[in-house]
Amino acid sequence: MGFLKSDKGDNDKHDSGDRRIPARRNSGRSKYSWLPGVLLGIVFLGIGAAQGQFGVICRKAVMICLECIGIG
């Protein structure tokens, strides 16, 4: 398809680094196709916080940090 420079000619003895990269195509996806994943992540974070998992994770993080510095 001719995206890169041809090396067939005798005139191009030195590669100048001038290579063209094809443009990225969207292939039919919308601009905001990432949005459902972000919203689902926020919902799951909310569910975990409602179940009290935030406190459990904070306690574990504190214990790991205290163990790393040699106190816990």
PDB file of N, CA, C, O and CB in Angstrom:
ATOM      1  N   MET A   1       0.809  -1.190   0.000  1.00  0.00           N
ATOM      2  CA  MET A   1       0.000   0.000   0.000  1.00  0.00           C
ATOM      3  C   MET A   1       0.851   1.253   0.000  1.00  0.00           C
ATOM      4  O   MET A   1       0.326   2.345  -0.218  1.00  0.00           O
ATOM      5  CB  MET A   1      -0.920  -0.002   1.181  1.00  0.00           C
ATOM      6  N   GLY A   2       2.108   1.137   0.229  1.00  0.00           N
ATOM      7  CA  GLY A   2       2.966   2.290   0.072  1.00  0.00           C
ATOM      8  C   GLY A   2       3.029   3.216   1.260  1.00  0.00           C
ATOM      9  O   GLY A   2       3.177   4.425   1.081  1.00  0.00           O
ATOM     10  N   PHE A   3       2.922   2.696   2.465  1.00  0.00           N
ATOM     11  CA  PHE A   3       2.977   3.568   3.634  1.00  0.00           C
ATOM     12  C   PHE A   3       4.414   3.968   3.961  1.00  0.00           C
ATOM     13  O   PHE A   3       4.659   5.053   4.489  1.00  0.00           O
ATOM     14  CB  PHE A   3       2.337   2.878   4.840  1.00  0.00           C
ATOM     15  N   LEU A   4       5.360   3.086   3.644  1.00  0.00           N
ATOM     16  CA  LEU A   4       6.746   3.365   3.960  1.00  0.00           C
ATOM     17  C   LEU A   4       7.492   3.730   2.686  1.00  0.00           C
ATOM     18  O   LEU A   4       7.069   3.368   1.588  1.00  0.00           O
ATOM     19  CB  LEU A   4       7.405   2.158   4.655  1.00  0.00           C
ATOM     20  N   LYS A   5       8.594   4.442   2.829  1.00  0.00           N
ATOM     21  CA  LYS A   5       9.407   4.798   1.668  1.00  0.00           C
ATOM     22  C   LYS A   5       9.997   3.554   1.026  1.00  0.00           C
ATOM     23  O   LYS A   5      10.354   2.596   1.712  1.00  0.00           O
ATOM     24  CB  LYS A   5      10.525   5.768   2.066  1.00  0.00           C
ATOM     25  N   SER A   6      10.094   3.576  -0.265  1.00  0.00           N
ATOM     26  CA  SER A   6      10.651   2.455  -0.999  1.00  0.00           C
ATOM     27  C   SER A   6      12.183   2.493  -0.926  1.00  0.00           C
ATOM     28  O   SER A   6      12.789   3.560  -1.018  1.00  0.00           O
ATOM     29  CB  SER A   6      10.170   2.478  -2.469  1.00  0.00           C
ATOM     30  N   ASP A   7      12.792   1.329  -0.761  1.00  0.00           N
ATOM     31  CA  ASP A   7      14.248   1.225  -0.712  1.00  0.00           C
ATOM     32  C   ASP A   7      14.812   0.735  -2.045  1.00  0.00           C
ATOM     33  O   ASP A   7      15.972   0.325  -2.093  1.00  0.00           O
ATOM     34  CB  ASP A   7      14.675   0.284   0.418  1.00  0.00           C
ATOM     35  N   LYS A   8      14.025   0.762  -3.140  1.00  0.00           N
ATOM     36  CA  LYS A   8      14.446   0.180  -4.406  1.00  0.00           C
ATOM     37  C   LYS A   8      15.342   1.090  -5.225  1.00  0.00           C
ATOM     38  O   LYS A   8      16.073   0.589  -6.080  1.00  0.00           O
ATOM     39  CB  LYS A   8      13.251  -0.183  -5.210  1.00  0.00           C
ATOM     40  N   GLY A   9      15.327   2.374  -5.015  1.00  0.00           N
ATOM     41  CA  GLY A   9      16.092   3.283  -5.861  1.00  0.00           C
ATOM     42  C   GLY A   9      17.528   3.427  -5.428  1.00  0.00           C
ATOM     43  O   GLY A   9      17.854   3.281  -4.250  1.00  0.00           O
ATOM     44  N   ASP A  10      18.419   3.725  -6.423  1.00  0.00           N
ATOM     45  CA  ASP A  10      19.825   3.961  -6.105  1.00  0.00           C
ATOM     46  C   ASP A  10      20.040   5.335  -5.507  1.00  0.00           C
ATOM     47  O   ASP A  10      21.067   5.583  -4.875  1.00  0.00           O
ATOM     48  CB  ASP A  10      20.681   3.801  -7.344  1.00  0.00           C
ATOM     49  N   ASN A  11      19.084   6.233  -5.697  1.00  0.00           N
ATOM     50  CA  ASN A  11      19.229   7.597  -5.197  1.00  0.00           C
ATOM     51  C   ASN A  11      19.074   7.674  -3.683  1.00  0.00           C
ATOM     52  O   ASN A  11      19.556   8.621  -3.061  1.00  0.00           O
ATOM     53  CB  ASN A  11      18.214   8.504  -5.861  1.00  0.00           C
ATOM     54  N   ASP A  12      18.407   6.686  -3.081  1.00  0.00           N
ATOM     55  CA  ASP A  12      18.144   6.706  -1.638  1.00  0.00           C
ATOM     56  C   ASP A  12      19.154   5.825  -0.915  1.00  0.00           C
ATOM     57  O   ASP A  12      18.781   4.794  -0.354  1.00  0.00           O
ATOM     58  CB  ASP A  12      16.699   6.235  -1.333  1.00  0.00           C
ATOM     59  N   LYS A  13      20.420   6.211  -0.920  1.00  0.00           N
ATOM     60  CA  LYS A  13      21.434   5.388  -0.262  1.00  0.00           C
ATOM     61  C   LYS A  13      21.428   5.568   1.245  1.00  0.00           C
ATOM     62  O   LYS A  13      21.849   4.675   1.980  1.00  0.00           O
ATOM     63  CB  LYS A  13      22.804   5.716  -0.806  1.00  0.00           C
ATOM     64  N   HIS A  14      20.949   6.728   1.718  1.00  0.00           N
ATOM     65  CA  HIS A  14      20.910   7.000   3.147  1.00  0.00           C
ATOM     66  C   HIS A  14      19.466   7.125   3.591  1.00  0.00           C
ATOM     67  O   HIS A  14      18.674   7.823   2.957  1.00  0.00           O
ATOM     68  CB  HIS A  14      21.702   8.280   3.493  1.00  0.00           C
ATOM     69  N   ASP A  15      19.125   6.456   4.668  1.00  0.00           N
ATOM     70  CA  ASP A  15      17.770   6.534   5.212  1.00  0.00           C
ATOM     71  C   ASP A  15      17.674   7.778   6.070  1.00  0.00           C
ATOM     72  O   ASP A  15      18.356   7.885   7.090  1.00  0.00           O
ATOM     73  CB  ASP A  15      17.408   5.259   6.035  1.00  0.00           C
ATOM     74  N   SER A  16      16.848   8.706   5.674  1.00  0.00           N
ATOM     75  CA  SER A  16      16.739   9.963   6.407  1.00  0.00           C
ATOM     76  C   SER A  16      15.741   9.881   7.553  1.00  0.00           C
ATOM     77  O   SER A  16      15.562  10.855   8.285  1.00  0.00           O
ATOM     78  CB  SER A  16      16.342  11.075   5.467  1.00  0.00           C
ATOM     79  N   GLY A  17      15.092   8.740   7.720  1.00  0.00           N
ATOM     80  CA  GLY A  17      14.124   8.606   8.796  1.00  0.00           C
ATOM     81  C   GLY A  17      12.771   9.187   8.446  1.00  0.00           C
ATOM     82  O   GLY A  17      11.919   9.328   9.324  1.00  0.00           O
ATOM     83  N   ASP A  18      12.550   9.529   7.184  1.00  0.00           N
ATOM     84  CA  ASP A  18      11.286  10.116   6.760  1.00  0.00           C
ATOM     85  C   ASP A  18      10.315   8.998   6.408  1.00  0.00           C
ATOM     86  O   ASP A  18      10.182   8.622   5.243  1.00  0.00           O
ATOM     87  CB  ASP A  18      11.489  11.074   5.554  1.00  0.00           C
ATOM     88  N   ARG A  19       9.656   8.486   7.396  1.00  0.00           N
ATOM     89  CA  ARG A  19       8.693   7.404   7.178  1.00  0.00           C
ATOM     90  C   ARG A  19       7.308   7.899   7.570  1.00  0.00           C
ATOM     91  O   ARG A  19       7.116   8.549   8.598  1.00  0.00           O
ATOM     92  CB  ARG A  19       9.079   6.127   7.993  1.00  0.00           C
ATOM     93  N   ARG A  20       6.359   7.567   6.717  1.00  0.00           N
ATOM     94  CA  ARG A  20       4.985   7.975   6.994  1.00  0.00           C
ATOM     95  C   ARG A  20       4.240   6.840   7.668  1.00  0.00           C
ATOM     96  O   ARG A  20       4.371   5.683   7.267  1.00  0.00           O
ATOM     97  CB  ARG A  20       4.263   8.401   5.700  1.00  0.00           C
ATOM     98  N   ILE A  21       3.473   7.155   8.671  1.00  0.00           N
ATOM     99  CA  ILE A  21       2.672   6.187   9.398  1.00  0.00           C
ATOM    100  C   ILE A  21       1.221   6.413   9.015  1.00  0.00           C
ATOM    101  O   ILE A  21       0.768   7.558   8.994  1.00  0.00           O
ATOM    102  CB  ILE A  21       2.882   6.307  10.942  1.00  0.00           C
ATOM    103  N   PRO A  22       0.471   5.343   8.709  1.00  0.00           N
ATOM    104  CA  PRO A  22      -0.919   5.538   8.304  1.00  0.00           C
ATOM    105  C   PRO A  22      -1.760   6.095   9.444  1.00  0.00           C
ATOM    106  O   PRO A  22      -1.507   5.818  10.616  1.00  0.00           O
ATOM    107  CB  PRO A  22      -1.516   4.225   7.814  1.00  0.00           C
ATOM    108  N   ALA A  23      -2.757   6.880   9.082  1.00  0.00           N
ATOM    109  CA  ALA A  23      -3.639   7.475  10.091  1.00  0.00           C
ATOM    110  C   ALA A  23      -4.500   6.392  10.718  1.00  0.00           C
ATOM    111  O   ALA A  23      -4.882   5.427  10.057  1.00  0.00           O
ATOM    112  CB  ALA A  23      -4.530   8.581   9.470  1.00  0.00           C
ATOM    113  N   ARG A  24      -4.796   6.558  11.980  1.00  0.00           N
ATOM    114  CA  ARG A  24      -5.628   5.611  12.700  1.00  0.00           C
ATOM    115  C   ARG A  24      -7.081   5.858  12.339  1.00  0.00           C
ATOM    116  O   ARG A  24      -7.556   6.993  12.365  1.00  0.00           O
ATOM    117  CB  ARG A  24      -5.411   5.726  14.225  1.00  0.00           C
ATOM    118  N   ARG A  25      -7.776   4.792  12.005  1.00  0.00           N
ATOM    119  CA  ARG A  25      -9.177   4.932  11.615  1.00  0.00           C
ATOM    120  C   ARG A  25     -10.072   4.489  12.751  1.00  0.00           C
ATOM    121  O   ARG A  25      -9.708   3.604  13.525  1.00  0.00           O
ATOM    122  CB  ARG A  25      -9.479   4.121  10.347  1.00  0.00           C
ATOM    123  N   ASN A  26     -11.240   5.096  12.855  1.00  0.00           N
ATOM    124  CA  ASN A  26     -12.158   4.859  13.960  1.00  0.00           C
ATOM    125  C   ASN A  26     -12.935   3.560  13.805  1.00  0.00           C
ATOM    126  O   ASN A  26     -13.446   3.047  14.801  1.00  0.00           O
ATOM    127  CB  ASN A  26     -13.116   6.011  14.085  1.00  0.00           C
ATOM    128  N   SER A  27     -13.047   3.013  12.618  1.00  0.00           N
ATOM    129  CA  SER A  27     -13.713   1.751  12.304  1.00  0.00           C
ATOM    130  C   SER A  27     -15.127   1.661  12.873  1.00  0.00           C
ATOM    131  O   SER A  27     -15.526   0.606  13.367  1.00  0.00           O
ATOM    132  CB  SER A  27     -12.893   0.603  12.823  1.00  0.00           C
ATOM    133  N   GLY A  28     -15.875   2.738  12.811  1.00  0.00           N
ATOM    134  CA  GLY A  28     -17.289   2.709  13.149  1.00  0.00           C
ATOM    135  C   GLY A  28     -17.632   2.889  14.613  1.00  0.00           C
ATOM    136  O   GLY A  28     -18.814   2.929  14.955  1.00  0.00           O
ATOM    137  N   ARG A  29     -16.659   2.999  15.481  1.00  0.00           N
ATOM    138  CA  ARG A  29     -16.967   3.194  16.900  1.00  0.00           C
ATOM    139  C   ARG A  29     -17.228   4.660  17.175  1.00  0.00           C
ATOM    140  O   ARG A  29     -16.684   5.539  16.506  1.00  0.00           O
ATOM    141  CB  ARG A  29     -15.821   2.678  17.791  1.00  0.00           C
ATOM    142  N   SER A  30     -18.058   4.909  18.156  1.00  0.00           N
ATOM    143  CA  SER A  30     -18.381   6.298  18.470  1.00  0.00           C
ATOM    144  C   SER A  30     -17.268   6.942  19.291  1.00  0.00           C
ATOM    145  O   SER A  30     -16.365   6.268  19.785  1.00  0.00           O
ATOM    146  CB  SER A  30     -19.711   6.380  19.226  1.00  0.00           C
ATOM    147  N   LYS A  31     -17.356   8.226  19.418  1.00  0.00           N
ATOM    148  CA  LYS A  31     -16.345   8.994  20.141  1.00  0.00           C
ATOM    149  C   LYS A  31     -16.356   8.673  21.642  1.00  0.00           C
ATOM    150  O   LYS A  31     -15.329   8.785  22.311  1.00  0.00           O
ATOM    151  CB  LYS A  31     -16.571  10.493  19.924  1.00  0.00           C
ATOM    152  N   TYR A  32     -17.495   8.284  22.152  1.00  0.00           N
ATOM    153  CA  TYR A  32     -17.641   8.047  23.597  1.00  0.00           C
ATOM    154  C   TYR A  32     -17.866   6.564  23.908  1.00  0.00           C
ATOM    155  O   TYR A  32     -18.643   6.238  24.806  1.00  0.00           O
ATOM    156  CB  TYR A  32     -18.808   8.878  24.154  1.00  0.00           C
ATOM    157  N   SER A  33     -17.209   5.677  23.192  1.00  0.00           N
ATOM    158  CA  SER A  33     -17.402   4.248  23.436  1.00  0.00           C
ATOM    159  C   SER A  33     -16.808   3.807  24.771  1.00  0.00           C
ATOM    160  O   SER A  33     -17.130   2.719  25.248  1.00  0.00           O
ATOM    161  CB  SER A  33     -16.784   3.439  22.309  1.00  0.00           C
ATOM    162  N   TRP A  34     -15.955   4.615  25.382  1.00  0.00           N
ATOM    163  CA  TRP A  34     -15.329   4.289  26.663  1.00  0.00           C
ATOM    164  C   TRP A  34     -16.249   4.611  27.839  1.00  0.00           C
ATOM    165  O   TRP A  34     -16.018   4.138  28.952  1.00  0.00           O
ATOM    166  CB  TRP A  34     -14.013   5.044  26.812  1.00  0.00           C
ATOM    167  N   LEU A  35     -17.281   5.406  27.605  1.00  0.00           N
ATOM    168  CA  LEU A  35     -18.122   5.907  28.689  1.00  0.00           C
ATOM    169  C   LEU A  35     -18.855   4.804  29.468  1.00  0.00           C
ATOM    170  O   LEU A  35     -18.890   4.884  30.696  1.00  0.00           O
ATOM    171  CB  LEU A  35     -19.128   6.869  28.128  1.00  0.00           C
ATOM    172  N   PRO A  36     -19.441   3.781  28.830  1.00  0.00           N
ATOM    173  CA  PRO A  36     -20.101   2.732  29.631  1.00  0.00           C
ATOM    174  C   PRO A  36     -19.153   2.025  30.597  1.00  0.00           C
ATOM    175  O   PRO A  36     -19.556   1.676  31.706  1.00  0.00           O
ATOM    176  CB  PRO A  36     -20.730   1.704  28.712  1.00  0.00           C
ATOM    177  N   GLY A  37     -17.912   1.810  30.198  1.00  0.00           N
ATOM    178  CA  GLY A  37     -16.949   1.168  31.096  1.00  0.00           C
ATOM    179  C   GLY A  37     -16.637   2.015  32.309  1.00  0.00           C
ATOM    180  O   GLY A  37     -16.520   1.500  33.421  1.00  0.00           O
ATOM    181  N   VAL A  38     -16.500   3.325  32.099  1.00  0.00           N
ATOM    182  CA  VAL A  38     -16.229   4.234  33.216  1.00  0.00           C
ATOM    183  C   VAL A  38     -17.428   4.280  34.162  1.00  0.00           C
ATOM    184  O   VAL A  38     -17.265   4.237  35.381  1.00  0.00           O
ATOM    185  CB  VAL A  38     -15.898   5.655  32.697  1.00  0.00           C
ATOM    186  N   LEU A  39     -18.627   4.366  33.599  1.00  0.00           N
ATOM    187  CA  LEU A  39     -19.830   4.412  34.439  1.00  0.00           C
ATOM    188  C   LEU A  39     -20.005   3.117  35.231  1.00  0.00           C
ATOM    189  O   LEU A  39     -20.397   3.148  36.397  1.00  0.00           O
ATOM    190  CB  LEU A  39     -21.073   4.668  33.575  1.00  0.00           C
ATOM    191  N   LEU A  40     -19.714   1.981  34.597  1.00  0.00           N
ATOM    192  CA  LEU A  40     -19.816   0.704  35.304  1.00  0.00           C
ATOM    193  C   LEU A  40     -18.794   0.630  36.440  1.00  0.00           C
ATOM    194  O   LEU A  40     -19.101   0.110  37.513  1.00  0.00           O
ATOM    195  CB  LEU A  40     -19.612  -0.469  34.326  1.00  0.00           C
ATOM    196  N   GLY A  41     -17.593   1.141  36.216  1.00  0.00           N
ATOM    197  CA  GLY A  41     -16.590   1.176  37.279  1.00  0.00           C
ATOM    198  C   GLY A  41     -17.027   2.028  38.451  1.00  0.00           C
ATOM    199  O   GLY A  41     -16.820   1.656  39.606  1.00  0.00           O
ATOM    200  N   ILE A  42     -17.637   3.181  38.159  1.00  0.00           N
ATOM    201  CA  ILE A  42     -18.128   4.056  39.232  1.00  0.00           C
ATOM    202  C   ILE A  42     -19.233   3.369  40.018  1.00  0.00           C
ATOM    203  O   ILE A  42     -19.294   3.488  41.242  1.00  0.00           O
ATOM    204  CB  ILE A  42     -18.638   5.389  38.656  1.00  0.00           C
ATOM    205  N   VAL A  43     -20.117   2.644  39.312  1.00  0.00           N
ATOM    206  CA  VAL A  43     -21.197   1.924  39.998  1.00  0.00           C
ATOM    207  C   VAL A  43     -20.611   0.868  40.931  1.00  0.00           C
ATOM    208  O   VAL A  43     -21.049   0.739  42.074  1.00  0.00           O
ATOM    209  CB  VAL A  43     -22.157   1.265  38.974  1.00  0.00           C
ATOM    210  N   PHE A  44     -19.620   0.110  40.448  1.00  0.00           N
ATOM    211  CA  PHE A  44     -19.024  -0.929  41.293  1.00  0.00           C
ATOM    212  C   PHE A  44     -18.260  -0.332  42.475  1.00  0.00           C
ATOM    213  O   PHE A  44     -18.260  -0.917  43.558  1.00  0.00           O
ATOM    214  CB  PHE A  44     -18.089  -1.806  40.465  1.00  0.00           C
ATOM    215  N   LEU A  45     -17.618   0.804  42.291  1.00  0.00           N
ATOM    216  CA  LEU A  45     -16.975   1.474  43.426  1.00  0.00           C
ATOM    217  C   LEU A  45     -18.005   1.894  44.467  1.00  0.00           C
ATOM    218  O   LEU A  45     -17.774   1.770  45.670  1.00  0.00           O
ATOM    219  CB  LEU A  45     -16.182   2.700  42.949  1.00  0.00           C
ATOM    220  N   GLY A  46     -19.141   2.390  43.994  1.00  0.00           N
ATOM    221  CA  GLY A  46     -20.214   2.781  44.917  1.00  0.00           C
ATOM    222  C   GLY A  46     -20.770   1.598  45.678  1.00  0.00           C
ATOM    223  O   GLY A  46     -21.044   1.700  46.874  1.00  0.00           O
ATOM    224  N   ILE A  47     -20.940   0.471  44.995  1.00  0.00           N
ATOM    225  CA  ILE A  47     -21.448  -0.738  45.659  1.00  0.00           C
ATOM    226  C   ILE A  47     -20.460  -1.205  46.719  1.00  0.00           C
ATOM    227  O   ILE A  47     -20.863  -1.565  47.825  1.00  0.00           O
ATOM    228  CB  ILE A  47     -21.705  -1.867  44.629  1.00  0.00           C
ATOM    229  N   GLY A  48     -19.179  -1.203  46.395  1.00  0.00           N
ATOM    230  CA  GLY A  48     -18.174  -1.625  47.376  1.00  0.00           C
ATOM    231  C   GLY A  48     -18.128  -0.696  48.575  1.00  0.00           C
ATOM    232  O   GLY A  48     -17.978  -1.153  49.708  1.00  0.00           O
ATOM    233  N   ALA A  49     -18.256   0.622  48.336  1.00  0.00           N
ATOM    234  CA  ALA A  49     -18.256   1.579  49.449  1.00  0.00           C
ATOM    235  C   ALA A  49     -19.487   1.401  50.318  1.00  0.00           C
ATOM    236  O   ALA A  49     -19.406   1.540  51.539  1.00  0.00           O
ATOM    237  CB  ALA A  49     -18.190   3.016  48.925  1.00  0.00           C
ATOM    238  N   ALA A  50     -20.627   1.096  49.707  1.00  0.00           N
ATOM    239  CA  ALA A  50     -21.863   0.890  50.480  1.00  0.00           C
ATOM    240  C   ALA A  50     -21.777  -0.355  51.346  1.00  0.00           C
ATOM    241  O   ALA A  50     -22.428  -0.423  52.388  1.00  0.00           O
ATOM    242  CB  ALA A  50     -23.068   0.785  49.543  1.00  0.00           C
ATOM    243  N   GLN A  51     -20.992  -1.336  50.939  1.00  0.00           N
ATOM    244  CA  GLN A  51     -20.838  -2.558  51.726  1.00  0.00           C
ATOM    245  C   GLN A  51     -19.765  -2.433  52.797  1.00  0.00           C
ATOM    246  O   GLN A  51     -19.541  -3.376  53.556  1.00  0.00           O
ATOM    247  CB  GLN A  51     -20.513  -3.716  50.819  1.00  0.00           C
ATOM    248  N   GLY A  52     -19.103  -1.296  52.869  1.00  0.00           N
ATOM    249  CA  GLY A  52     -18.088  -1.098  53.895  1.00  0.00           C
ATOM    250  C   GLY A  52     -16.701  -1.570  53.493  1.00  0.00           C
ATOM    251  O   GLY A  52     -15.827  -1.696  54.350  1.00  0.00           O
ATOM    252  N   GLN A  53     -16.481  -1.829  52.238  1.00  0.00           N
ATOM    253  CA  GLN A  53     -15.190  -2.333  51.785  1.00  0.00           C
ATOM    254  C   GLN A  53     -14.111  -1.256  51.801  1.00  0.00           C
ATOM    255  O   GLN A  53     -12.923  -1.576  51.838  1.00  0.00           O
ATOM    256  CB  GLN A  53     -15.319  -2.905  50.390  1.00  0.00           C
ATOM    257  N   PHE A  54     -14.503   0.003  51.775  1.00  0.00           N
ATOM    258  CA  PHE A  54     -13.524   1.087  51.788  1.00  0.00           C
ATOM    259  C   PHE A  54     -12.689   1.045  53.069  1.00  0.00           C
ATOM    260  O   PHE A  54     -11.469   1.196  53.021  1.00  0.00           O
ATOM    261  CB  PHE A  54     -14.229   2.450  51.654  1.00  0.00           C
ATOM    262  N   GLY A  55     -13.331   0.844  54.187  1.00  0.00           N
ATOM    263  CA  GLY A  55     -12.617   0.763  55.469  1.00  0.00           C
ATOM    264  C   GLY A  55     -11.683  -0.433  55.537  1.00  0.00           C
ATOM    265  O   GLY A  55     -10.574  -0.330  56.062  1.00  0.00           O
ATOM    266  N   VAL A  56     -12.130  -1.572  55.005  1.00  0.00           N
ATOM    267  CA  VAL A  56     -11.310  -2.785  55.008  1.00  0.00           C
ATOM    268  C   VAL A  56     -10.043  -2.566  54.182  1.00  0.00           C
ATOM    269  O   VAL A  56      -8.945  -2.934  54.600  1.00  0.00           O
ATOM    270  CB  VAL A  56     -12.111  -3.988  54.456  1.00  0.00           C
ATOM    271  N   ILE A  57     -10.212  -1.966  53.014  1.00  0.00           N
ATOM    272  CA  ILE A  57      -9.065  -1.744  52.139  1.00  0.00           C
ATOM    273  C   ILE A  57      -8.108  -0.730  52.750  1.00  0.00           C
ATOM    274  O   ILE A  57      -6.892  -0.884  52.637  1.00  0.00           O
ATOM    275  CB  ILE A  57      -9.528  -1.269  50.759  1.00  0.00           C
ATOM    276  N   CYS A  58      -8.636   0.299  53.393  1.00  0.00           N
ATOM    277  CA  CYS A  58      -7.759   1.290  54.047  1.00  0.00           C
ATOM    278  C   CYS A  58      -6.953   0.654  55.174  1.00  0.00           C
ATOM    279  O   CYS A  58      -5.766   0.941  55.325  1.00  0.00           O
ATOM    280  CB  CYS A  58      -8.590   2.466  54.599  1.00  0.00           C
ATOM    281  N   ARG A  59      -7.590  -0.208  55.966  1.00  0.00           N
ATOM    282  CA  ARG A  59      -6.871  -0.892  57.046  1.00  0.00           C
ATOM    283  C   ARG A  59      -5.759  -1.781  56.496  1.00  0.00           C
ATOM    284  O   ARG A  59      -4.654  -1.813  57.039  1.00  0.00           O
ATOM    285  CB  ARG A  59      -7.842  -1.730  57.887  1.00  0.00           C
ATOM    286  N   LYS A  60      -6.060  -2.505  55.411  1.00  0.00           N
ATOM    287  CA  LYS A  60      -5.035  -3.358  54.803  1.00  0.00           C
ATOM    288  C   LYS A  60      -3.889  -2.527  54.250  1.00  0.00           C
ATOM    289  O   LYS A  60      -2.726  -2.908  54.377  1.00  0.00           O
ATOM    290  CB  LYS A  60      -5.641  -4.218  53.692  1.00  0.00           C
ATOM    291  N   ALA A  61      -4.209  -1.401  53.639  1.00  0.00           N
ATOM    292  CA  ALA A  61      -3.163  -0.532  53.080  1.00  0.00           C
ATOM    293  C   ALA A  61      -2.276   0.028  54.187  1.00  0.00           C
ATOM    294  O   ALA A  61      -1.058   0.108  54.030  1.00  0.00           O
ATOM    295  CB  ALA A  61      -3.791   0.623  52.271  1.00  0.00           C
ATOM    296  N   VAL A  62      -2.881   0.411  55.296  1.00  0.00           N
ATOM    297  CA  VAL A  62      -2.102   0.934  56.419  1.00  0.00           C
ATOM    298  C   VAL A  62      -1.195  -0.151  56.993  1.00  0.00           C
ATOM    299  O   VAL A  62      -0.036   0.115  57.313  1.00  0.00           O
ATOM    300  CB  VAL A  62      -3.036   1.485  57.517  1.00  0.00           C
ATOM    301  N   MET A  63      -1.706  -1.357  57.123  1.00  0.00           N
ATOM    302  CA  MET A  63      -0.891  -2.450  57.655  1.00  0.00           C
ATOM    303  C   MET A  63       0.277  -2.777  56.720  1.00  0.00           C
ATOM    304  O   MET A  63       1.383  -3.050  57.186  1.00  0.00           O
ATOM    305  CB  MET A  63      -1.757  -3.701  57.874  1.00  0.00           C
ATOM    306  N   ILE A  64       0.039  -2.749  55.409  1.00  0.00           N
ATOM    307  CA  ILE A  64       1.126  -3.008  54.457  1.00  0.00           C
ATOM    308  C   ILE A  64       2.186  -1.926  54.577  1.00  0.00           C
ATOM    309  O   ILE A  64       3.380  -2.225  54.568  1.00  0.00           O
ATOM    310  CB  ILE A  64       0.587  -3.075  53.007  1.00  0.00           C
ATOM    311  N   CYS A  65       1.762  -0.666  54.689  1.00  0.00           N
ATOM    312  CA  CYS A  65       2.728   0.414  54.809  1.00  0.00           C
ATOM    313  C   CYS A  65       3.521   0.314  56.106  1.00  0.00           C
ATOM    314  O   CYS A  65       4.730   0.544  56.113  1.00  0.00           O
ATOM    315  CB  CYS A  65       2.025   1.757  54.732  1.00  0.00           C
ATOM    316  N   LEU A  66       2.855  -0.025  57.194  1.00  0.00           N
ATOM    317  CA  LEU A  66       3.553  -0.154  58.471  1.00  0.00           C
ATOM    318  C   LEU A  66       4.530  -1.332  58.451  1.00  0.00           C
ATOM    319  O   LEU A  66       5.602  -1.256  59.050  1.00  0.00           O
ATOM    320  CB  LEU A  66       2.544  -0.325  59.612  1.00  0.00           C
ATOM    321  N   GLU A  67       4.164  -2.419  57.765  1.00  0.00           N
ATOM    322  CA  GLU A  67       5.081  -3.544  57.655  1.00  0.00           C
ATOM    323  C   GLU A  67       6.297  -3.197  56.822  1.00  0.00           C
ATOM    324  O   GLU A  67       7.406  -3.654  57.097  1.00  0.00           O
ATOM    325  CB  GLU A  67       4.375  -4.737  57.060  1.00  0.00           C
ATOM    326  N   CYS A  68       6.074  -2.372  55.785  1.00  0.00           N
ATOM    327  CA  CYS A  68       7.209  -2.015  54.906  1.00  0.00           C
ATOM    328  C   CYS A  68       8.258  -1.186  55.650  1.00  0.00           C
ATOM    329  O   CYS A  68       9.456  -1.331  55.410  1.00  0.00           O
ATOM    330  CB  CYS A  68       6.707  -1.232  53.675  1.00  0.00           C
ATOM    331  N   ILE A  69       7.795  -0.312  56.558  1.00  0.00           N
ATOM    332  CA  ILE A  69       8.772   0.517  57.266  1.00  0.00           C
ATOM    333  C   ILE A  69       9.225  -0.128  58.570  1.00  0.00           C
ATOM    334  O   ILE A  69      10.052   0.426  59.293  1.00  0.00           O
ATOM    335  CB  ILE A  69       8.186   1.893  57.550  1.00  0.00           C
ATOM    336  N   GLY A  70       8.664  -1.329  58.868  1.00  0.00           N
ATOM    337  CA  GLY A  70       9.153  -2.097  59.997  1.00  0.00           C
ATOM    338  C   GLY A  70       8.470  -1.830  61.319  1.00  0.00           C
ATOM    339  O   GLY A  70       9.005  -2.209  62.361  1.00  0.00           O
ATOM    340  N   ILE A  71       7.316  -1.196  61.324  1.00  0.00           N
ATOM    341  CA  ILE A  71       6.623  -0.917  62.599  1.00  0.00           C
ATOM    342  C   ILE A  71       5.575  -1.990  62.901  1.00  0.00           C
ATOM    343  O   ILE A  71       5.432  -2.401  64.053  1.00  0.00           O
ATOM    344  CB  ILE A  71       5.949   0.478  62.555  1.00  0.00           C
ATOM    345  N   GLY A  72       4.844  -2.447  61.884  1.00  0.00           N
ATOM    346  CA  GLY A  72       3.716  -3.327  62.104  1.00  0.00           C
ATOM    347  C   GLY A  72       4.012  -4.769  62.148  1.00  0.00           C
ATOM    348  O   GLY A  72       3.104  -5.580  62.332  1.00  0.00           O
TER     349      GLY A  72
END
